[in-house]
Each structure stands twice: as structure tokens, then as C-alpha cells.
């Protein structure tokens, strides 16, 4: 007697890795009978992704260490003659003269210096700046700060924070009396009031019996980038001309520590399920890894996967104190299926470092064929058990029942896989009572697979035992 069963998996078990064939009536055998099972034919659409959550090969982690810096403020020389004058004290920059405003301006890089002198700046063919920016006060290099009129020097610097000024003032005449006090002021432009606020006043006491130079310093208050400053005399009249021999300034610079490495944080990378080959796997990985400045490539000759660490050398700034990608490690699950995908055979470890300004390369070629065979097993008990020596692809491994067949599945995606039992293979089973038959589906790596479509023709034969 023959029992035929035609099953469309989509009807009751579309999302399951198995089919339960419920018999209308149980099949039973007497002591003089036995049963054989035969898979007559099988067909399904090859729409099983080669990378997916079901295959447990679409997810890994990046272990990321950050490094955080702190800083304190220090000071370094900022305003010098570099760029303004050569070693012969000749101007290297253009001097812009405005005879209407009586100003002469020189500019280098992001710093402009304006000299205001109503008495002398009257000819735009002349030069009024001399090198008072060097570190040495030279009485041959002097600019007048006060005579009949009060003059001043204005300092404008973009993007720098000036913390102090170092000046030398000079008089070269003998006058009557014993001493003269001169108030020198540092002013800062107030953008809210459009006025010049006095930041500091230094009183210089000159003796009147000969030439004399006096050094003095000014410290800015609440300095910020782009502040504008003036240096001038704040004394009504003097019995001698007052000159400036030296004008230099210091700027505020952050001094960073060596940084503190933070606790590692793991970020999950999920490759969207789909059909992948080397080219679109590389593209997808690059999209997923761009926030870490990691770049994936596949060697066109060896087909090895390479992941390069493209992070630039991190230089801390006040605005950016955290090196997010100080150290990056790949955390690949120890799943043979995924390790084979990525070509990792001998170098596997829990954390695989991707060296800074270098790369990690797999041991061998990538292998994206995760489904060469579909194996159909049954819960029926074969008289002669089937034997298999199949590897385990992932943690979803289950013990096999008896294998009815295995079918080639390494064909192009979205093609039909067909199996027909031309060899007329059937298996004698020891079951004496059958009311349900379960068929399970596995890959050649022993992992259950969810086939969402298939048509199966299964046959049970009841036969008489032969006695000699």
C-alpha cells in the first residue's frame, strides 16, 4: 500500500524550519509488515539570504576606547617682529597710511598694528613704523608716543587671546625739575558701549636730568580672542617727548595633559540581511564603519578582507578634548560560520585590534556561500541510521535526525532549486505506528534554516515481510 503526501510549506509552516505532516489516519503495521519512506521530489525558490540574523552571521561589535584630555592655560610670546621686519629692521609688509585719520597700519597674518600720530602722519609717501617689535630696546628705533599731542598704538588680533604686553618707554632730554610722572594706560575696546575702557594704568617716574628708559608690563583682564587694545599716555602734558622703544605681547595657550583612556564601549554593527558578494559587502561595511574612520576593502587577487584604521593623529583643542577613536577593536563572535565569511581562520581572538594608521587583514579569502546544501531530515526511525560528519555553523546547531536527502542550493539567488528522486531512494523505518511526520531543514553547517516556501511530495509504502 502506498500513502502519498503533497505538502505546500506556506500553508501552516511558512516561518518555521520544519514541516509537520499530520496524517488523516495513522499508519500501523503488523508483525508481518514494514514501512519505507521516500522523498519523491522537492522544490523551493532560492530566496535564503547568505547574510542574515537567521544564519547568525550579520552582527559583530566594535570595542572603542576614547581618550579625554584636560588643559591648563600657559603663556608664550605672541607679538614680535617676525613677519613684520627683516633682520635689517626693514619692513616686510605694506604700510597703509591714511593722512586724513593720521594713521599708519601694518598687518601680518592675523594681526594689525595701527599707529596714530596727528602731528607727524601727514604724507602717505613716507614710512612711520620702525622696528619696536624686537626683543631688544634700541634707542635708534623709537616711535613717538607723546609730545605736544598724545599718540597711541592700537593692536588688533584675530583668533588669538592676548594676556599681557611688555613695553619699554624712553626720554632723551634734560629738563628742569627733579622727576616727571607719566601715566601709561592699556585700553580695551568695549563692543557693547563702543568706548575704550581702561584696563590698567602704570605710572612711570622719569628723572629729568638725562636720557632714561623704563620697562613696564600690562596684564589684560578677561582676555578673549579678537579683543582690540590701545597703549597710550594718559598724562596731559610732558616737559619732554616720550618714545616707545619696545612693544611685545604674550598670548594665552592651552597646555594639554597626556590624556586619560576611558572605559571601553562596545557598539553593535548589524549588516542588513540580504544577498552579498564581495563588492556590496565592502560597500555596506564602509557605510556602517564610517563613524569609526574604518575602511573595508577586499583584495582583488587574494579576496582577503582588509579593514584599515584611517583615524588621523588626534590633536586636542579647547573645542575638542575627546579622541573618540583612540583604540578600535573588532569583536567577532566565535561562530565558525561568520569566521569563514570573513576569512578568519588562525588569527581569531576575542578582541582583534585594528592598528592606528594601519590595518587588519583576514587570514584567507572571504567565503560568502553559507548555503551549499539543504538537508532534509525526518523524525522517523531508520533501520539503518544515516551517518554525517558535518561542522557546526553557529550556536543554533541541533542534533540531526535521519537524513532523507541533501539538495544542492549554491545556485544564483532567486532561482528555483529542484530535487527529483531519480535513484528511487527509500529508507526502511522501524516505526510501527505513524500519525505525524516531521521534516526539518538544515544547511550543510548543521544550522536550521527557515525556508518560507517549498513543495514536497513524500511517500510512505507499507510492504509485506518476506520469509525464507
C-alpha positions in Angstrom: 0.0 0.0 0.0 1.3 3.5 -0.9 0.5 6.7 1.0 1.3 9.9 -0.8 1.5 13.3 0.8 1.8 16.5 -1.1 2.7 19.5 1.1 2.9 23.2 0.5 5.0 24.5 3.4 3.5 28.0 3.1 0.1 26.7 4.4 1.0 26.0 8.0 4.7 26.4 8.5 5.9 29.3 6.4 8.2 30.8 9.0 9.3 27.6 10.6 12.5 25.5 10.0 10.3 22.4 9.8 7.1 20.9 8.4 4.7 18.7 10.4 2.7 16.3 8.2 -0.4 15.3 10.1 -1.8 12.1 8.8 -5.6 11.8 8.3 -5.4 8.3 9.6 -2.5 6.7 11.4 -0.4 4.1 9.6 0.1 0.9 11.5 1.9 -2.3 10.7 1.5 -5.9 11.9 4.3 -8.2 12.6 4.3 -9.3 9.0 4.6 -5.8 7.6 7.1 -2.9 7.5 7.3 0.7 6.2 9.6 2.6 3.9 9.7 6.4 3.5 10.7 8.1 0.2 11.1 11.8 -0.7 9.9 11.8 -4.2 10.5 15.4 -5.1 11.2 18.8 -3.6 11.2 22.3 -4.9 11.7 25.8 -3.5 12.6 29.3 -4.5 16.2 30.1 -3.5 15.5 33.3 -1.5 17.5 32.4 1.6 19.9 35.3 2.2 23.6 34.4 2.6 23.9 37.0 5.4 21.1 37.3 7.9 20.2 37.1 11.5 18.8 33.6 10.9 22.3 32.5 9.9 23.9 34.4 12.8 26.5 35.9 10.6 25.3 39.5 10.3 26.3 41.0 13.6 29.6 41.9 15.3 30.9 44.6 17.6 33.4 47.4 17.7 35.1 47.9 21.0 36.0 51.6 21.2 38.3 53.3 23.7 38.2 57.1 23.9 40.9 59.3 25.3 40.0 62.6 27.1 42.4 65.4 27.6 42.4 68.3 30.1 44.3 71.5 29.9 45.6 74.5 31.8 46.5 77.8 30.4 50.1 78.9 29.8 51.7 81.8 28.0 54.0 82.2 25.1 55.4 85.1 23.1 53.0 86.3 20.5 53.7 89.8 19.2 57.2 90.0 17.8 58.9 91.5 14.7 58.7 88.1 12.9 56.9 88.7 9.6 56.8 92.4 10.1 60.5 93.3 9.8 63.6 91.5 8.5 66.9 91.1 10.3 68.0 94.5 9.0 64.9 96.1 10.6 63.3 96.8 7.2 59.5 96.4 6.8 58.4 93.2 5.1 54.7 94.2 4.9 52.9 97.1 3.3 52.3 100.2 5.3 48.8 101.6 4.8 48.8 105.3 5.5 45.7 107.4 6.0 46.6 111.1 6.2 43.0 112.1 7.0 42.9 110.0 10.1 46.7 110.3 10.7 47.2 106.6 11.0 49.7 104.1 9.7 48.8 100.4 9.7 50.9 97.3 9.2 49.4 93.8 9.0 50.9 90.4 9.2 49.0 87.1 9.3 46.0 87.9 11.6 47.5 90.8 13.5 47.2 94.5 12.6 49.1 97.4 14.3 47.9 101.0 13.9 50.0 104.0 14.9 48.0 107.2 15.4 50.1 110.4 15.3 48.3 113.7 14.4 51.5 115.7 14.3 53.6 113.7 12.0 51.5 111.3 9.8 50.7 113.8 7.0 52.5 112.3 4.0 51.4 109.0 2.5 54.7 108.6 0.7 56.7 108.3 4.0 57.2 105.4 6.4 56.3 105.9 10.0 56.8 102.4 11.5 60.2 101.3 12.9 61.1 98.0 14.4 60.0 98.4 18.1 58.7 94.8 18.0 62.1 93.1 18.5 63.1 91.8 21.9 65.8 94.5 22.3 65.1 98.1 23.1 67.2 100.2 20.7 67.2 104.0 21.2 67.8 104.3 17.4 64.5 102.6 16.8 61.8 104.6 18.5 58.3 105.9 17.9 56.9 109.0 19.5 54.1 108.4 22.0 53.6 112.0 23.3 55.0 115.4 22.6 52.6 118.4 22.0 50.0 115.8 21.3 49.2 112.3 22.7 49.6 109.5 20.3 48.7 105.8 20.6 49.3 102.4 19.1 46.3 100.1 18.5 46.6 96.3 18.4 44.0 94.2 16.7 44.5 90.4 16.6 42.0 87.9 15.3 41.5 84.5 16.9 44.3 85.0 19.5 43.9 85.7 23.2 46.5 88.2 24.3 47.3 88.0 28.0 50.0 90.7 28.5 52.1 93.4 26.9 55.8 94.1 27.5 56.9 97.7 26.8 59.9 100.0 27.1 59.4 103.8 27.1 62.2 106.4 26.7 63.0 110.0 27.0 66.2 111.6 25.8 66.2 115.2 27.0 67.3 117.2 30.1 64.5 119.3 31.6 64.0 121.3 34.7 62.9 119.8 37.9 63.7 116.5 39.5 61.2 113.9 38.2 58.2 113.6 36.0 55.4 111.0 36.4 53.8 109.7 33.3 50.7 107.5 33.3 50.7 104.9 30.6 47.3 103.1 30.0 46.2 99.9 28.4 42.7 100.2 27.0 40.4 97.6 25.6 37.6 98.3 23.1 34.1 97.7 24.6 31.9 96.3 21.8 28.7 97.0 23.9 29.4 100.7 24.5 31.7 101.4 21.6 34.1 103.0 24.1 37.7 102.3 25.1 37.8 101.1 28.7 41.0 101.5 30.7 42.3 98.1 31.8 45.5 99.1 33.6 47.4 102.3 34.4 51.1 102.1 35.0 52.8 105.2 36.4 56.4 105.7 35.2 58.7 108.1 37.0 61.4 109.7 34.9 64.3 111.7 36.3 64.7 115.0 34.5 68.5 115.2 34.3 69.2 113.0 31.3 68.2 110.1 29.0 66.3 107.3 30.6 64.3 104.2 29.5 61.8 102.4 31.7 60.3 98.9 31.2 56.7 98.2 32.1 54.2 95.4 31.7 50.4 95.2 31.3 48.1 92.3 32.0 44.8 92.0 30.2 41.5 91.4 32.0 39.2 88.6 30.9 41.1 88.2 27.6 39.2 86.7 24.7 40.0 86.2 21.0 39.6 89.2 18.8 40.0 91.8 21.6 41.2 95.2 20.5 43.8 97.1 22.6 45.4 100.5 22.8 48.5 101.7 24.5 48.9 105.5 25.1 49.9 108.1 27.6 47.2 109.4 29.9 49.2 112.4 31.2 48.0 115.9 30.0 51.4 117.4 29.1 55.1 116.5 29.4 58.2 118.6 29.5 59.9 116.2 27.1 59.0 113.9 24.1 58.1 110.4 25.2 59.0 107.5 22.9 58.3 103.7 22.8 61.3 101.5 22.2 59.7 98.1 22.6 56.3 96.6 22.1 55.8 92.8 22.5 52.9 90.7 23.8 52.2 87.2 25.1 49.3 85.1 24.2 47.3 82.5 26.1 47.9 78.9 25.1 46.3 75.8 26.4 48.7 73.2 27.8 47.2 69.7 27.4 47.9 66.7 29.6 48.7 63.2 28.3 45.1 62.3 28.3 43.1 59.7 30.2 41.9 56.5 28.5 38.2 55.8 29.1 36.5 52.5 29.8 35.8 50.6 26.5 32.3 50.8 25.0 31.1 48.2 22.6 29.0 49.2 19.6 26.9 46.7 17.7 27.3 46.6 13.9 24.4 44.9 12.2 24.8 44.1 8.5 21.3 44.2 6.9 20.1 40.8 5.8 20.5 40.2 2.1 22.4 38.6 -0.7 26.0 39.7 -0.6 29.0 39.4 -2.8 32.5 40.9 -2.2 31.6 44.3 -3.8 28.4 45.1 -1.9 29.7 43.6 1.3 32.6 46.1 1.1 30.3 49.0 0.4 27.9 48.1 3.2 30.7 47.7 5.7 32.1 51.1 4.8 28.7 52.7 5.4 28.5 51.0 8.8 32.1 51.8 9.9 32.4 55.4 8.7 31.7 56.8 12.2 34.8 55.0 13.4 37.0 56.0 10.4 37.4 52.4 9.5 37.5 51.4 5.8 36.8 48.0 4.4 38.3 46.6 1.2 38.7 43.3 -0.5 42.0 42.4 -2.2 41.2 41.7 -5.9 43.8 39.0 -6.1 43.6 37.1 -2.7 40.0 38.1 -2.0 41.0 38.8 1.6 39.0 41.3 3.7 41.1 44.2 4.9 39.9 46.8 7.5 42.1 49.9 7.7 42.2 52.4 10.6 42.1 55.8 8.9 41.9 57.9 12.0 44.2 60.9 11.8 46.6 61.8 14.6 44.4 63.5 17.2 45.4 66.9 18.3 43.4 68.2 21.2 41.9 71.7 21.1 39.9 73.6 23.6 36.8 72.9 21.5 37.6 69.2 21.1 39.1 67.4 24.0 38.0 63.8 23.3 39.6 61.4 20.9 36.6 59.2 20.3 38.5 56.6 18.3 41.7 56.3 20.3 41.7 52.5 20.1 39.4 50.3 18.0 39.0 46.5 18.3 36.9 44.1 16.2 34.8 41.8 18.4 33.8 39.0 16.1 31.5 36.2 17.5 33.3 32.9 17.7 30.9 31.3 15.2 32.6 29.2 12.5 30.0 30.3 10.0 30.9 34.0 10.4 34.6 33.4 10.7 34.5 31.6 7.4 32.6 34.5 5.9 35.3 37.0 6.9 38.3 34.7 6.2 39.4 34.4 9.8 41.0 31.1 10.5 44.2 31.4 12.5 44.1 34.9 13.8 40.9 34.7 15.8 40.9 36.1 19.2 38.2 37.7 21.3 39.4 41.2 20.5 41.1 41.9 17.2 42.9 45.3 17.3 42.8 47.4 14.2 46.1 49.3 14.5 46.2 53.1 14.3 47.2 54.3 10.8 47.4 50.6 9.7 45.0 47.7 9.1 43.8 44.3 10.0 43.7 41.6 7.2 41.9 38.3 7.3 43.9 35.1 7.1 42.3 33.8 4.0 39.7 34.6 1.4 36.2 35.6 2.3 33.6 32.9 1.8 30.0 34.2 1.4 28.5 30.9 0.4 26.6 29.9 3.5 24.2 27.5 1.9 25.7 24.9 -0.4 23.2 22.2 0.6 19.7 22.0 2.0 19.5 18.9 4.2 16.0 17.4 4.9 15.7 15.2 7.9 12.9 13.3 9.5 11.8 12.1 12.9 11.1 8.6 11.5 13.4 5.9 12.8 15.5 4.4 10.1 16.5 0.7 10.4 20.0 1.8 9.3 20.8 5.2 10.8 22.3 7.8 8.5 25.8 9.0 9.2 27.1 12.5 9.0 30.3 14.4 9.8 29.1 18.0 9.4 30.6 21.0 11.1 28.6 23.3 13.3 28.0 26.7 11.7 26.6 28.6 14.7 25.1 28.3 18.1 21.7 27.3 16.6 23.0 23.8 15.9 20.6 20.9 16.6 21.2 17.3 16.5 20.2 15.7 13.2 17.5 13.1 12.7 17.7 10.7 9.8 18.6 12.4 6.5 16.2 11.9 3.7 18.3 13.8 1.2 20.5 16.8 0.7 20.0 19.1 -2.2 22.4 21.4 -4.0 21.5 25.0 -3.1 24.5 27.0 -4.3 22.7 28.4 -7.3 22.1 32.1 -8.2 19.7 33.9 -5.8 16.0 33.8 -6.7 16.3 30.7 -8.8 14.3 27.5 -8.2 16.0 24.6 -6.5 14.6 21.3 -7.8 15.2 17.8 -6.5 13.7 14.6 -8.0 14.4 11.2 -6.6 15.6 9.6 -9.9 17.6 7.0 -8.0 14.3 5.9 -6.3 15.9 6.1 -2.9 13.8 5.0 0.0 14.5 4.0 3.6 13.1 1.3 5.7 11.8 2.5 9.0 11.2 0.7 12.3 8.2 2.7 13.3 5.1 0.5 13.7 2.7 3.4 14.3 2.9 6.7 12.4 0.4 9.5 12.8 2.7 12.5 12.3 5.9 13.0 10.2 8.2 16.0 10.9 10.6 17.2 8.3 13.4 19.6 9.4 15.6 21.7 7.1 19.3 22.4 7.8 22.2 23.9 6.0 25.4 21.8 5.5 26.7 23.6 8.6 24.1 21.9 10.8 22.1 25.1 11.3 18.3 25.1 11.0 17.1 27.3 8.1 13.7 28.9 7.7 12.5 28.1 4.2 9.4 30.2 3.7 8.3 28.3 0.6 8.7 24.8 -0.7 6.6 22.0 -2.3 7.2 18.4 -1.2 6.0 15.1 -2.4 6.5 12.5 0.4 5.6 8.8 0.2 5.1 6.0 2.7 5.0 2.4 1.5 3.6 -0.5 3.5 5.2 -3.7 2.5 5.0 -7.4 3.4 7.9 -9.0 5.0 9.4 -11.9 3.2 10.3 -15.0 5.0 12.5 -17.8 3.6 
